[in-house]
Amino acid sequence: MLRRLLRRLFLKYLEKAFATGKRKFCSSLESLRDRGAFLRHLAPVRKLEGNVYAQAPLAGPPQVLD
């Protein structure tokens, strides 16, 4: 299903951003700088069943491309 694909891709790119140092954590999230803590924090998200909502653009497809 689309929701599983989007969740998988989101987590994949989030983990990639973490691995390359593009994600910075400060303040109350400083503990997530540790890779193990970061992955434990994401673990419950892998089990979530979300909803994907999409509707046609109000002004039509050309506006989306612009």
C-alpha positions in Angstrom: 0.0 0.0 0.0 1.0 3.6 -0.5 1.2 4.4 3.2 3.8 1.6 3.8 5.9 2.7 0.8 5.9 6.3 2.0 6.7 5.3 5.6 9.6 3.1 4.4 11.0 5.8 2.1 10.7 8.5 4.8 12.5 6.4 7.3 15.2 5.4 4.8 16.0 9.0 4.0 15.8 10.0 7.6 18.4 7.4 8.5 20.5 8.4 5.5 20.4 12.0 6.7 21.5 10.9 10.2 24.3 8.8 8.8 25.7 11.6 6.7 25.4 14.1 9.6 22.7 16.2 8.0 20.4 15.8 11.0 21.4 17.8 14.1 19.9 17.3 17.5 20.0 19.9 20.3 18.2 20.7 23.5 15.9 18.0 24.7 16.8 15.8 21.7 20.5 15.7 22.3 20.3 12.0 23.4 19.4 11.1 19.8 22.9 12.0 18.6 23.8 8.4 19.5 23.0 6.1 16.6 21.5 3.4 18.9 19.2 5.9 20.7 18.2 7.3 17.3 17.2 3.9 15.9 15.4 3.0 19.1 13.4 6.2 18.8 12.4 5.3 15.3 11.5 1.7 16.1 7.8 2.4 17.1 7.3 4.5 13.9 8.0 1.4 11.8 4.8 -0.2 13.2 2.5 2.8 12.8 -0.3 2.5 10.2 -0.9 6.0 8.9 -3.2 7.4 6.3 -2.3 8.9 3.0 -4.6 11.6 1.9 -4.4 13.0 -1.6 -6.8 15.1 -3.6 -6.7 16.7 -7.1 -5.1 20.1 -7.2 -7.6 22.9 -7.1 -6.2 24.6 -10.2 -5.4 21.5 -12.1 -2.2 19.4 -12.8 -0.3 22.3 -14.6 -0.2 24.3 -11.3 1.4 21.4 -9.5 4.2 21.2 -12.1 4.8 24.9 -11.9 
